[in-house]
Amino acid sequence: MKKIIYSFLILSSVALSAQKNPSVKFAVANDAVGTVGMFNARKAIVQSSSIYKSPASLPQGLKKYGFIAEKGLTEFKIKNGYEGLDVISLAQLNSQYGVPENTPVIIEGYEFSDSSTKIYGDMMGNVEVKDNNGRKTVFLSTSALK
């Protein structure tokens, strides 16, 4: 009986940790992923923004981000001279945490399968390596600036 209960608890925790966070609003600038809150906190560097309400409305250059645009996606244009925000590829992030570079990364429940995707360091909150279907995987939650 204890084994059944422990198995259920483990499966429940895995399922809960992989759920998509509906409160996070993703954004893209200079071909790197961040959050709307992160850019709103740095309004001085933002030149303009465009909001796309669904994956179908994304322009061709943003189609590869359709999987994170379920609740919309904002594209920010950064003012000239302010493009130097810290950016890291998911492959580099995996490498820092001892995970094979080509392993997908889970960000707020969304699976980023392309490890060449770049993210802004400012969006990074808690980073953990957890088991995901028998494979070590980096799980990232965004900072308080969602």
N, CA, C and O atoms as a GROMACS GRO file, in nm:
protein
  584
    1MET      N    1   0.082  -0.119   0.000
    1MET     CA    2   0.000   0.000   0.000
    1MET      C    3   0.087   0.126   0.000
    1MET      O    4   0.057   0.225  -0.068
    2LYS      N    5   0.196   0.121   0.079
    2LYS     CA    6   0.285   0.237   0.084
    2LYS      C    7   0.346   0.265  -0.052
    2LYS      O    8   0.362   0.381  -0.090
    3LYS      N    9   0.379   0.159  -0.126
    3LYS     CA   10   0.439   0.178  -0.258
    3LYS      C   11   0.342   0.249  -0.352
    3LYS      O   12   0.383   0.334  -0.432
    4ILE      N   13   0.216   0.215  -0.344
    4ILE     CA   14   0.115   0.278  -0.428
    4ILE      C   15   0.103   0.426  -0.394
    4ILE      O   16   0.096   0.511  -0.483
    5ILE      N   17   0.100   0.456  -0.266
    5ILE     CA   18   0.089   0.596  -0.223
    5ILE      C   19   0.212   0.675  -0.265
    5ILE      O   20   0.199   0.785  -0.318
    6TYR      N   21   0.332   0.621  -0.243
    6TYR     CA   22   0.455   0.690  -0.284
    6TYR      C   23   0.459   0.710  -0.435
    6TYR      O   24   0.499   0.816  -0.483
    7SER      N   25   0.419   0.609  -0.510
    7SER     CA   26   0.416   0.621  -0.656
    7SER      C   27   0.322   0.732  -0.699
    7SER      O   28   0.354   0.811  -0.788
    8PHE      N   29   0.206   0.737  -0.637
    8PHE     CA   30   0.109   0.841  -0.668
    8PHE      C   31   0.165   0.979  -0.636
    8PHE      O   32   0.150   1.072  -0.715
    9LEU      N   33   0.228   0.994  -0.522
    9LEU     CA   34   0.285   1.122  -0.482
    9LEU      C   35   0.395   1.167  -0.579
    9LEU      O   36   0.402   1.285  -0.614
   10ILE      N   37   0.479   1.076  -0.621
   10ILE     CA   38   0.586   1.109  -0.715
   10ILE      C   39   0.527   1.151  -0.848
   10ILE      O   40   0.569   1.252  -0.905
   11LEU      N   41   0.432   1.075  -0.899
   11LEU     CA   42   0.369   1.109  -1.027
   11LEU      C   43   0.295   1.243  -1.018
   11LEU      O   44   0.297   1.321  -1.113
   12SER      N   45   0.231   1.268  -0.906
   12SER     CA   46   0.160   1.395  -0.888
   12SER      C   47   0.256   1.512  -0.887
   12SER      O   48   0.228   1.616  -0.948
   13SER      N   49   0.369   1.497  -0.820
   13SER     CA   50   0.465   1.608  -0.814
   13SER      C   51   0.525   1.635  -0.951
   13SER      O   52   0.548   1.750  -0.986
   14VAL      N   53   0.552   1.530  -1.028
   14VAL     CA   54   0.604   1.549  -1.164
   14VAL      C   55   0.500   1.619  -1.250
   14VAL      O   56   0.534   1.710  -1.325
   15ALA      N   57   0.376   1.577  -1.241
   15ALA     CA   58   0.270   1.637  -1.321
   15ALA      C   59   0.249   1.784  -1.284
   15ALA      O   60   0.230   1.868  -1.371
   16LEU      N   61   0.254   1.814  -1.156
   16LEU     CA   62   0.236   1.952  -1.112
   16LEU      C   63   0.352   2.041  -1.155
   16LEU      O   64   0.332   2.156  -1.193
   17SER      N   65   0.474   1.987  -1.150
   17SER     CA   66   0.589   2.070  -1.185
   17SER      C   67   0.597   2.095  -1.334
   17SER      O   68   0.664   2.189  -1.377
   18ALA      N   69   0.530   2.015  -1.415
   18ALA     CA   70   0.535   2.033  -1.560
   18ALA      C   71   0.417   2.113  -1.614
   18ALA      O   72   0.406   2.131  -1.735
   19GLN      N   73   0.330   2.160  -1.528
   19GLN     CA   74   0.215   2.236  -1.575
   19GLN      C   75   0.257   2.375  -1.618
   19GLN      O   76   0.345   2.437  -1.558
   20LYS      N   77   0.193   2.422  -1.723
   20LYS     CA   78   0.222   2.556  -1.775
   20LYS      C   79   0.170   2.661  -1.680
   20LYS      O   80   0.059   2.651  -1.628
   21ASN      N   81   0.251   2.763  -1.659
   21ASN     CA   82   0.214   2.871  -1.570
   21ASN      C   83   0.134   2.974  -1.650
   21ASN      O   84   0.192   3.041  -1.736
   22PRO      N   85   0.004   2.989  -1.623
   22PRO     CA   86  -0.077   3.082  -1.702
   22PRO      C   87  -0.048   3.229  -1.674
   22PRO      O   88  -0.088   3.314  -1.752
   23SER      N   89   0.022   3.260  -1.566
   23SER     CA   90   0.047   3.400  -1.534
   23SER      C   91   0.170   3.457  -1.605
   23SER      O   92   0.186   3.578  -1.610
   24VAL      N   93   0.256   3.372  -1.660
   24VAL     CA   94   0.375   3.423  -1.727
   24VAL      C   95   0.338   3.466  -1.870
   24VAL      O   96   0.268   3.394  -1.942
   25LYS      N   97   0.386   3.583  -1.907
   25LYS     CA   98   0.362   3.636  -2.041
   25LYS      C   99   0.498   3.650  -2.109
   25LYS      O  100   0.579   3.734  -2.070
   26PHE      N  101   0.521   3.567  -2.210
   26PHE     CA  102   0.650   3.567  -2.278
   26PHE      C  103   0.661   3.682  -2.376
   26PHE      O  104   0.561   3.732  -2.430
   27ALA      N  105   0.785   3.722  -2.399
   27ALA     CA  106   0.816   3.829  -2.494
   27ALA      C  107   0.943   3.790  -2.568
   27ALA      O  108   1.022   3.709  -2.520
   28VAL      N  109   0.962   3.850  -2.685
   28VAL     CA  110   1.081   3.825  -2.765
   28VAL      C  111   1.139   3.959  -2.807
   28VAL      O  112   1.066   4.051  -2.844
   29ALA      N  113   1.271   3.970  -2.800
   29ALA     CA  114   1.343   4.088  -2.849
   29ALA      C  115   1.479   4.041  -2.899
   29ALA      O  116   1.547   3.964  -2.832
   30ASN      N  117   1.517   4.086  -3.017
   30ASN     CA  118   1.647   4.050  -3.075
   30ASN      C  119   1.668   3.899  -3.077
   30ASN      O  120   1.778   3.851  -3.050
   31ASP      N  121   1.563   3.824  -3.110
   31ASP     CA  122   1.566   3.679  -3.122
   31ASP      C  123   1.604   3.609  -2.991
   31ASP      O  124   1.667   3.502  -2.993
   32ALA      N  125   1.566   3.667  -2.878
   32ALA     CA  126   1.585   3.605  -2.748
   32ALA      C  127   1.456   3.618  -2.669
   32ALA      O  128   1.384   3.717  -2.682
   33VAL      N  129   1.427   3.518  -2.586
   33VAL     CA  130   1.302   3.512  -2.511
   33VAL      C  131   1.322   3.576  -2.374
   33VAL      O  132   1.422   3.554  -2.306
   34GLY      N  133   1.223   3.654  -2.335
   34GLY     CA  134   1.217   3.713  -2.201
   34GLY      C  135   1.072   3.712  -2.156
   34GLY      O  136   0.992   3.632  -2.205
   35THR      N  137   1.039   3.798  -2.065
   35THR     CA  138   0.901   3.811  -2.021
   35THR      C  139   0.858   3.957  -2.035
   35THR      O  140   0.940   4.048  -2.036
   36VAL      N  141   0.728   3.976  -2.046
   36VAL     CA  142   0.674   4.110  -2.057
   36VAL      C  143   0.710   4.191  -1.933
   36VAL      O  144   0.748   4.308  -1.943
   37GLY      N  145   0.700   4.130  -1.817
   37GLY     CA  146   0.734   4.200  -1.692
   37GLY      C  147   0.879   4.245  -1.688
   37GLY      O  148   0.909   4.353  -1.637
   38MET      N  149   0.968   4.164  -1.742
   38MET     CA  150   1.109   4.199  -1.746
   38MET      C  151   1.132   4.325  -1.830
   38MET      O  152   1.208   4.413  -1.790
   39PHE      N  153   1.065   4.332  -1.945
   39PHE     CA  154   1.079   4.450  -2.031
   39PHE      C  155   1.005   4.571  -1.975
   39PHE      O  156   1.051   4.684  -1.989
   40ASN      N  157   0.890   4.548  -1.911
   40ASN     CA  158   0.818   4.660  -1.850
   40ASN      C  159   0.900   4.724  -1.738
   40ASN      O  160   0.887   4.844  -1.714
   41ALA      N  161   0.983   4.645  -1.671
   41ALA     CA  162   1.068   4.699  -1.565
   41ALA      C  163   1.184   4.780  -1.622
   41ALA      O  164   1.250   4.854  -1.549
   42ARG      N  165   1.209   4.767  -1.752
   42ARG     CA  166   1.319   4.838  -1.819
   42ARG      C  167   1.264   4.923  -1.934
   42ARG      O  168   1.316   4.918  -2.045
   43LYS      N  169   1.161   4.998  -1.907
   43LYS     CA  170   1.093   5.076  -2.012
   43LYS      C  171   1.186   5.172  -2.085
   43LYS      O  172   1.162   5.205  -2.201
   44ALA      N  173   1.291   5.218  -2.019
   44ALA     CA  174   1.382   5.315  -2.080
   44ALA      C  175   1.456   5.259  -2.201
   44ALA      O  176   1.501   5.336  -2.286
   45ILE      N  177   1.469   5.126  -2.211
   45ILE     CA  178   1.543   5.067  -2.323
   45ILE      C  179   1.451   5.024  -2.437
   45ILE      O  180   1.498   4.987  -2.545
   46VAL      N  181   1.319   5.029  -2.414
   46VAL     CA  182   1.222   4.981  -2.513
   46VAL      C  183   1.186   5.092  -2.611
   46VAL      O  184   1.145   5.202  -2.572
   47GLN      N  185   1.204   5.062  -2.738
   47GLN     CA  186   1.166   5.156  -2.843
   47GLN      C  187   1.019   5.141  -2.879
   47GLN      O  188   0.946   5.240  -2.889
   48SER      N  189   0.974   5.015  -2.897
   48SER     CA  190   0.834   4.988  -2.930
   48SER      C  191   0.802   4.844  -2.898
   48SER      O  192   0.890   4.763  -2.869
   49SER      N  193   0.673   4.813  -2.903
   49SER     CA  194   0.630   4.674  -2.881
   49SER      C  195   0.511   4.643  -2.969
   49SER      O  196   0.432   4.731  -3.005
   50SER      N  197   0.499   4.516  -3.003
   50SER     CA  198   0.385   4.466  -3.081
   50SER      C  199   0.331   4.344  -3.009
   50SER      O  200   0.406   4.255  -2.970
   51ILE      N  201   0.201   4.341  -2.991
   51ILE     CA  202   0.137   4.229  -2.921
   51ILE      C  203   0.065   4.142  -3.023
   51ILE      O  204  -0.012   4.192  -3.106
   52TYR      N  205   0.090   4.012  -3.015
   52TYR     CA  206   0.024   3.914  -3.100
   52TYR      C  207  -0.060   3.826  -3.009
   52TYR      O  208  -0.009   3.766  -2.914
   53LYS      N  209  -0.187   3.818  -3.038
   53LYS     CA  210  -0.281   3.752  -2.947
   53LYS      C  211  -0.287   3.600  -2.958
   53LYS      O  212  -0.341   3.534  -2.868
   54SER      N  213  -0.233   3.543  -3.066
   54SER     CA  214  -0.239   3.398  -3.083
   54SER      C  215  -0.122   3.352  -3.170
   54SER      O  216  -0.061   3.434  -3.239
   55PRO      N  217  -0.092   3.223  -3.168
   55PRO     CA  218   0.015   3.172  -3.255
   55PRO      C  219  -0.013   3.197  -3.403
   55PRO      O  220   0.080   3.219  -3.481
   56ALA      N  221  -0.139   3.194  -3.443
   56ALA     CA  222  -0.174   3.214  -3.584
   56ALA      C  223  -0.144   3.356  -3.631
   56ALA      O  224  -0.122   3.378  -3.750
   57SER      N  225  -0.143   3.453  -3.539
   57SER     CA  226  -0.120   3.592  -3.578
   57SER      C  227   0.028   3.632  -3.580
   57SER      O  228   0.060   3.745  -3.615
   58LEU      N  229   0.117   3.540  -3.545
   58LEU     CA  230   0.259   3.572  -3.540
   58LEU      C  231   0.315   3.594  -3.680
   58LEU      O  232   0.280   3.521  -3.773
   59PRO      N  233   0.402   3.694  -3.696
   59PRO     CA  234   0.469   3.712  -3.825
   59PRO      C  235   0.569   3.598  -3.848
   59PRO      O  236   0.605   3.527  -3.754
   60GLN      N  237   0.613   3.581  -3.971
   60GLN     CA  238   0.699   3.469  -4.007
   60GLN      C  239   0.822   3.458  -3.916
   60GLN      O  240   0.860   3.347  -3.878
   61GLY      N  241   0.884   3.569  -3.882
   61GLY     CA  242   1.004   3.567  -3.799
   61GLY      C  243   0.983   3.520  -3.656
   61GLY      O  244   1.079   3.487  -3.587
   62LEU      N  245   0.858   3.516  -3.612
   62LEU     CA  246   0.828   3.472  -3.475
   62LEU      C  247   0.756   3.338  -3.470
   62LEU      O  248   0.723   3.290  -3.361
   63LYS      N  249   0.730   3.276  -3.584
   63LYS     CA  250   0.655   3.150  -3.588
   63LYS      C  251   0.720   3.042  -3.502
   63LYS      O  252   0.651   2.958  -3.445
   64LYS      N  253   0.854   3.042  -3.493
   64LYS     CA  254   0.922   2.939  -3.414
   64LYS      C  255   0.890   2.950  -3.265
   64LYS      O  256   0.918   2.858  -3.188
   65TYR      N  257   0.831   3.062  -3.223
   65TYR     CA  258   0.791   3.081  -3.084
   65TYR      C  259   0.642   3.055  -3.062
   65TYR      O  260   0.588   3.089  -2.957
   66GLY      N  261   0.576   2.997  -3.159
   66GLY     CA  262   0.433   2.971  -3.151
   66GLY      C  263   0.392   2.887  -3.030
   66GLY      O  264   0.282   2.903  -2.978
   67PHE      N  265   0.480   2.799  -2.986
   67PHE     CA  266   0.448   2.711  -2.873
   67PHE      C  267   0.436   2.786  -2.741
   67PHE      O  268   0.377   2.733  -2.646
   68ILE      N  269   0.490   2.908  -2.732
   68ILE     CA  270   0.476   2.987  -2.609
   68ILE      C  271   0.378   3.103  -2.627
   68ILE      O  272   0.366   3.190  -2.540
   69ALA      N  273   0.309   3.104  -2.740
   69ALA     CA  274   0.219   3.215  -2.772
   69ALA      C  275   0.072   3.179  -2.754
   69ALA      O  276  -0.015   3.246  -2.808
   70GLU      N  277   0.044   3.073  -2.679
   70GLU     CA  278  -0.095   3.032  -2.657
   70GLU      C  279  -0.180   3.145  -2.602
   70GLU      O  280  -0.295   3.162  -2.641
   71LYS      N  281  -0.123   3.223  -2.512
   71LYS     CA  282  -0.195   3.334  -2.450
   71LYS      C  283  -0.142   3.468  -2.501
   71LYS      O  284  -0.161   3.572  -2.438
   72GLY      N  285  -0.076   3.463  -2.616
   72GLY     CA  286  -0.021   3.583  -2.675
   72GLY      C  287   0.130   3.591  -2.659
   72GLY      O  288   0.189   3.523  -2.576
   73LEU      N  289   0.190   3.676  -2.740
   73LEU     CA  290   0.335   3.697  -2.736
   73LEU      C  291   0.360   3.843  -2.772
   73LEU      O  292   0.296   3.898  -2.862
   74THR      N  293   0.451   3.905  -2.700
   74THR     CA  294   0.485   4.044  -2.728
   74THR      C  295   0.625   4.050  -2.786
   74THR      O  296   0.717   3.987  -2.735
   75GLU      N  297   0.639   4.127  -2.893
   75GLU     CA  298   0.770   4.149  -2.950
   75GLU      C  299   0.813   4.291  -2.914
   75GLU      O  300   0.742   4.388  -2.941
   76PHE      N  301   0.930   4.301  -2.854
   76PHE     CA  302   0.985   4.432  -2.817
   76PHE      C  303   1.098   4.468  -2.911
   76PHE      O  304   1.178   4.383  -2.950
   77LYS      N  305   1.104   4.595  -2.946
   77LYS     CA  306   1.217   4.651  -3.019
   77LYS      C  307   1.297   4.732  -2.917
   77LYS      O  308   1.242   4.816  -2.845
   78ILE      N  309   1.428   4.704  -2.911
   78ILE     CA  310   1.515   4.769  -2.815
   78ILE      C  311   1.582   4.890  -2.882
   78ILE      O  312   1.621   4.884  -2.998
   79LYS      N  313   1.593   4.998  -2.808
   79LYS     CA  314   1.658   5.119  -2.861
   79LYS      C  315   1.804   5.089  -2.895
   79LYS      O  316   1.869   5.008  -2.830
   80ASN      N  317   1.854   5.156  -2.998
   80ASN     CA  318   1.995   5.142  -3.035
   80ASN      C  319   2.084   5.178  -2.916
   80ASN      O  320   2.059   5.274  -2.844
   81GLY      N  321   2.187   5.096  -2.898
   81GLY     CA  322   2.280   5.118  -2.788
   81GLY      C  323   2.244   5.047  -2.660
   81GLY      O  324   2.323   5.045  -2.566
   82TYR      N  325   2.125   4.987  -2.654
   82TYR     CA  326   2.080   4.916  -2.534
   82TYR      C  327   2.065   4.766  -2.556
   82TYR      O  328   2.003   4.697  -2.475
   83GLU      N  329   2.121   4.714  -2.664
   83GLU     CA  330   2.104   4.574  -2.698
   83GLU      C  331   2.188   4.480  -2.611
   83GLU      O  332   2.179   4.359  -2.628
   84GLY      N  333   2.268   4.532  -2.520
   84GLY     CA  334   2.364   4.451  -2.445
   84GLY      C  335   2.312   4.377  -2.323
   84GLY      O  336   2.390   4.349  -2.233
   85LEU      N  337   2.185   4.346  -2.317
   85LEU     CA  338   2.133   4.268  -2.204
   85LEU      C  339   2.195   4.128  -2.207
   85LEU      O  340   2.225   4.075  -2.314
   86ASP      N  341   2.214   4.068  -2.090
   86ASP     CA  342   2.273   3.934  -2.081
   86ASP      C  343   2.181   3.832  -2.145
   86ASP      O  344   2.063   3.823  -2.113
   87VAL      N  345   2.239   3.754  -2.237
   87VAL     CA  346   2.166   3.650  -2.309
   87VAL      C  347   2.244   3.520  -2.295
   87VAL      O  348   2.367   3.520  -2.299
   88ILE      N  349   2.172   3.409  -2.279
   88ILE     CA  350   2.234   3.277  -2.271
   88ILE      C  351   2.152   3.180  -2.354
   88ILE      O  352   2.029   3.186  -2.355
   89SER      N  353   2.220   3.091  -2.424
   89SER     CA  354   2.146   2.988  -2.499
   89SER      C  355   2.107   2.877  -2.403
   89SER      O  356   2.171   2.858  -2.299
   90LEU      N  357   2.004   2.804  -2.438
   90LEU     CA  358   1.961   2.694  -2.352
   90LEU      C  359   2.066   2.584  -2.349
   90LEU      O  360   2.077   2.513  -2.249
   91ALA      N  361   2.143   2.568  -2.457
   91ALA     CA  362   2.252   2.470  -2.458
   91ALA      C  363   2.357   2.507  -2.353
   91ALA      O  364   2.408   2.420  -2.282
   92GLN      N  365   2.390   2.637  -2.343
   92GLN     CA  366   2.485   2.683  -2.242
   92GLN      C  367   2.430   2.663  -2.102
   92GLN      O  368   2.502   2.624  -2.010
   93LEU      N  369   2.300   2.690  -2.085
   93LEU     CA  370   2.235   2.671  -1.955
   93LEU      C  371   2.242   2.524  -1.914
   93LEU      O  372   2.277   2.491  -1.801
   94ASN      N  373   2.209   2.436  -2.008
   94ASN     CA  374   2.218   2.292  -1.981
   94ASN      C  375   2.360   2.254  -1.939
   94ASN      O  376   2.379   2.182  -1.842
   95SER      N  377   2.458   2.302  -2.012
   95SER     CA  378   2.598   2.271  -1.985
   95SER      C  379   2.638   2.316  -1.844
   95SER      O  380   2.710   2.244  -1.775
   96GLN      N  381   2.592   2.434  -1.803
   96GLN     CA  382   2.624   2.485  -1.669
   96GLN      C  383   2.570   2.396  -1.559
   96GLN      O  384   2.626   2.390  -1.450
   97TYR      N  385   2.462   2.327  -1.588
   97TYR     CA  386   2.398   2.242  -1.487
   97TYR      C  387   2.427   2.093  -1.508
   97TYR      O  388   2.362   2.008  -1.448
   98GLY      N  389   2.526   2.062  -1.593
   98GLY     CA  390   2.568   1.924  -1.611
   98GLY      C  391   2.470   1.837  -1.687
   98GLY      O  392   2.466   1.716  -1.669
   99VAL      N  393   2.390   1.900  -1.772
   99VAL     CA  394   2.291   1.829  -1.852
   99VAL      C  395   2.338   1.834  -1.998
   99VAL      O  396   2.392   1.936  -2.040
  100PRO      N  397   2.319   1.726  -2.076
  100PRO     CA  398   2.360   1.731  -2.217
  100PRO      C  399   2.298   1.853  -2.287
  100PRO      O  400   2.182   1.885  -2.267
  101GLU      N  401   2.380   1.919  -2.370
  101GLU     CA  402   2.340   2.046  -2.431
  101GLU      C  403   2.212   2.038  -2.513
  101GLU      O  404   2.137   2.136  -2.518
  102ASN      N  405   2.184   1.926  -2.577
  102ASN     CA  406   2.068   1.915  -2.665
  102ASN      C  407   1.939   1.876  -2.591
  102ASN      O  408   1.838   1.850  -2.656
  103THR      N  409   1.943   1.871  -2.460
  103THR     CA  410   1.825   1.835  -2.381
  103THR      C  411   1.727   1.952  -2.377
  103THR      O  412   1.769   2.066  -2.356
  104PRO      N  413   1.597   1.926  -2.398
  104PRO     CA  414   1.498   2.034  -2.386
  104PRO      C  415   1.501   2.095  -2.245
  104PRO      O  416   1.535   2.027  -2.148
  105VAL      N  417   1.465   2.222  -2.236
  105VAL     CA  418   1.457   2.293  -2.107
  105VAL      C  419   1.312   2.328  -2.083
  105VAL      O  420   1.241   2.368  -2.175
  106ILE      N  421   1.267   2.312  -1.960
  106ILE     CA  422   1.129   2.345  -1.923
  106ILE      C  423   1.130   2.481  -1.854
  106ILE      O  424   1.192   2.498  -1.748
  107ILE      N  425   1.062   2.578  -1.915
  107ILE     CA  426   1.050   2.712  -1.857
  107ILE      C  427   0.904   2.738  -1.826
  107ILE      O  428   0.821   2.748  -1.917
  108GLU      N  429   0.873   2.749  -1.698
  108GLU     CA  430   0.736   2.772  -1.652
  108GLU      C  431   0.638   2.671  -1.711
  108GLU      O  432   0.523   2.705  -1.742
  109GLY      N  433   0.683   2.547  -1.727
  109GLY     CA  434   0.597   2.440  -1.778
  109GLY      C  435   0.598   2.426  -1.929
  109GLY      O  436   0.540   2.331  -1.981
  110TYR      N  437   0.661   2.518  -2.001
  110TYR     CA  438   0.670   2.512  -2.147
  110TYR      C  439   0.801   2.444  -2.186
  110TYR      O  440   0.907   2.482  -2.137
  111GLU      N  441   0.793   2.345  -2.272
  111GLU     CA  442   0.913   2.274  -2.314
  111GLU      C  443   0.978   2.343  -2.433
  111GLU      O  444   0.919   2.353  -2.540
  112PHE      N  445   1.098   2.391  -2.412
  112PHE     CA  446   1.178   2.453  -2.517
  112PHE      C  447   1.269   2.344  -2.571
  112PHE      O  448   1.372   2.312  -2.511
  113SER      N  449   1.233   2.286  -2.684
  113SER     CA  450   1.307   2.172  -2.737
  113SER      C  451   1.430   2.212  -2.818
  113SER      O  452   1.521   2.131  -2.836
  114ASP      N  453   1.435   2.335  -2.868
  114ASP     CA  454   1.549   2.382  -2.946
  114ASP      C  455   1.650   2.445  -2.850
  114ASP      O  456   1.629   2.557  -2.802
  115SER      N  457   1.760   2.374  -2.824
  115SER     CA  458   1.856   2.424  -2.725
  115SER      C  459   1.939   2.541  -2.777
  115SER      O  460   2.018   2.599  -2.702
  116SER      N  461   1.923   2.577  -2.904
  116SER     CA  462   1.992   2.697  -2.954
  116SER      C  463   1.912   2.824  -2.922
  116SER      O  464   1.961   2.935  -2.945
  117THR      N  465   1.791   2.808  -2.870
  117THR     CA  466   1.709   2.923  -2.830
  117THR      C  467   1.784   3.002  -2.723
  117THR      O  468   1.843   2.945  -2.632
  118LYS      N  469   1.779   3.134  -2.736
  118LYS     CA  470   1.844   3.222  -2.638
  118LYS      C  471   1.738   3.283  -2.547
  118LYS      O  472   1.627   3.314  -2.590
  119ILE      N  473   1.776   3.300  -2.422
  119ILE     CA  474   1.688   3.365  -2.325
  119ILE      C  475   1.766   3.477  -2.256
  119ILE      O  476   1.888   3.476  -2.251
  120TYR      N  477   1.692   3.574  -2.204
  120TYR     CA  478   1.753   3.683  -2.128
  120TYR      C  479   1.778   3.637  -1.985
  120TYR      O  480   1.692   3.576  -1.922
  121GLY      N  481   1.897   3.667  -1.936
  121GLY     CA  482   1.933   3.632  -1.799
  121GLY      C  483   1.842   3.697  -1.696
  121GLY      O  484   1.820   3.641  -1.589
  122ASP      N  485   1.788   3.815  -1.729
  122ASP     CA  486   1.700   3.886  -1.635
  122ASP      C  487   1.571   3.810  -1.605
  122ASP      O  488   1.508   3.834  -1.502
  123MET      N  489   1.532   3.720  -1.693
  123MET     CA  490   1.407   3.648  -1.669
  123MET      C  491   1.426   3.527  -1.578
  123MET      O  492   1.329   3.470  -1.529
  124MET      N  493   1.552   3.489  -1.555
  124MET     CA  494   1.579   3.367  -1.479
  124MET      C  495   1.552   3.386  -1.330
  124MET      O  496   1.603   3.478  -1.266
  125GLY      N  497   1.472   3.296  -1.279
  125GLY     CA  498   1.446   3.292  -1.136
  125GLY      C  499   1.511   3.168  -1.079
  125GLY      O  500   1.633   3.156  -1.080
  126ASN      N  501   1.431   3.077  -1.032
  126ASN     CA  502   1.480   2.951  -0.975
  126ASN      C  503   1.514   2.853  -1.087
  126ASN      O  504   1.434   2.832  -1.179
  127VAL      N  505   1.631   2.792  -1.081
  127VAL     CA  506   1.674   2.692  -1.179
  127VAL      C  507   1.705   2.564  -1.103
  127VAL      O  508   1.782   2.564  -1.006
  128GLU      N  509   1.644   2.453  -1.148
  128GLU     CA  510   1.664   2.323  -1.084
  128GLU      C  511   1.683   2.217  -1.192
  128GLU      O  512   1.631   2.229  -1.303
  129VAL      N  513   1.758   2.113  -1.157
  129VAL     CA  514   1.768   1.996  -1.244
  129VAL      C  515   1.682   1.888  -1.180
  129VAL      O  516   1.703   1.850  -1.064
  130LYS      N  517   1.585   1.840  -1.256
  130LYS     CA  518   1.492   1.738  -1.208
  130LYS      C  519   1.485   1.625  -1.309
  130LYS      O  520   1.528   1.638  -1.424
  131ASP      N  521   1.431   1.514  -1.264
  131ASP     CA  522   1.407   1.402  -1.352
  131ASP      C  523   1.279   1.428  -1.432
  131ASP      O  524   1.175   1.462  -1.374
  132ASN      N  525   1.286   1.414  -1.564
  132ASN     CA  526   1.171   1.432  -1.650
  132ASN      C  527   1.164   1.311  -1.744
  132ASN      O  528   1.239   1.302  -1.842
  133ASN      N  529   1.076   1.219  -1.713
  133ASN     CA  530   1.064   1.095  -1.790
  133ASN      C  531   1.196   1.020  -1.797
  133ASN      O  532   1.234   0.971  -1.903
  134GLY      N  533   1.266   1.010  -1.684
  134GLY     CA  534   1.390   0.935  -1.676
  134GLY      C  535   1.512   1.009  -1.730
  134GLY      O  536   1.618   0.948  -1.746
  135ARG      N  537   1.499   1.136  -1.758
  135ARG     CA  538   1.609   1.215  -1.815
  135ARG      C  539   1.631   1.341  -1.731
  135ARG      O  540   1.535   1.410  -1.697
  136LYS      N  541   1.757   1.370  -1.698
  136LYS     CA  542   1.787   1.493  -1.625
  136LYS      C  543   1.752   1.612  -1.713
  136LYS      O  544   1.795   1.620  -1.828
  137THR      N  545   1.674   1.704  -1.658
  137THR     CA  546   1.624   1.819  -1.733
  137THR      C  547   1.633   1.944  -1.647
  137THR      O  548   1.608   1.940  -1.526
  138VAL      N  549   1.668   2.056  -1.711
  138VAL     CA  550   1.670   2.185  -1.641
  138VAL      C  551   1.528   2.240  -1.641
  138VAL      O  552   1.463   2.251  -1.745
  139PHE      N  553   1.480   2.276  -1.522
  139PHE     CA  554   1.351   2.341  -1.504
  139PHE      C  555   1.380   2.483  -1.456
  139PHE      O  556   1.453   2.503  -1.359
  140LEU      N  557   1.324   2.580  -1.525
  140LEU     CA  558   1.349   2.720  -1.492
  140LEU      C  559   1.216   2.788  -1.464
  140LEU      O  560   1.120   2.773  -1.539
  141SER      N  561   1.213   2.862  -1.353
  141SER     CA  562   1.097   2.947  -1.328
  141SER      C  563   1.146   3.090  -1.344
  141SER      O  564   1.262   3.121  -1.316
  142THR      N  565   1.057   3.175  -1.390
  142THR     CA  566   1.096   3.312  -1.416
  142THR      C  567   1.103   3.389  -1.286
  142THR      O  568   1.051   3.346  -1.183
  143SER      N  569   1.170   3.503  -1.291
  143SER     CA  570   1.182   3.587  -1.172
  143SER      C  571   1.046   3.648  -1.138
  143SER      O  572   0.948   3.625  -1.209
  144ALA      N  573   1.040   3.723  -1.034
  144ALA     CA  574   0.915   3.785  -0.990
  144ALA      C  575   0.859   3.879  -1.097
  144ALA      O  576   0.741   3.914  -1.093
  145LEU      N  577   0.942   3.921  -1.191
  145LEU     CA  578   0.897   4.013  -1.297
  145LEU      C  579   0.835   3.935  -1.411
  145LEU      O  580   0.893   3.929  -1.520
  146LYS      N  581   0.722   3.876  -1.390
  146LYS     CA  582   0.658   3.793  -1.493
  146LYS      C  583   0.589   3.881  -1.592
  146LYS      O  584   0.529   3.831  -1.687
   0.00000   0.00000   0.00000
